[in-house]
Amino acid sequence: MSAEASAAAAASATAILAGMLPGVDGGTLIGAFSGAAVFVLSTKDGGCVNRVLYGFISCLLGYMGAGEVARLTPISDPAIGAFLLSAVLVTVTLTLIERIKTLQISDLWKR
């Protein structure tokens, strides 16, 4: 069994067990974990450690922001909001960071 498969199995087991804790919405947690898994599996750049860290951050932010997504959009199920948010949030943030790195201040004054 490869190291990535072992890490994925451990992360899945952790997400399932955490969903059983009192005060944790299991559906939302599984949605956030699934979105983070989609993000991690679709990204090609970065090493294994970076992808695991980004996946953890993606899952955490997806879970934390699911209520806001359900409140501000027509998506009423927090699990779906958690999935979408965790799948997209880190990608958008990394893209913005790269664009800011290449931004020239003089370009802002020309507009």
Secondary structure as UniProt FT lines:
FT   HELIX           3..18
FT   TURN            19..20
FT   TURN            22..23
FT   HELIX           26..42
FT   HELIX           48..72
FT   HELIX           78..101
FT   HELIX           105..110
//
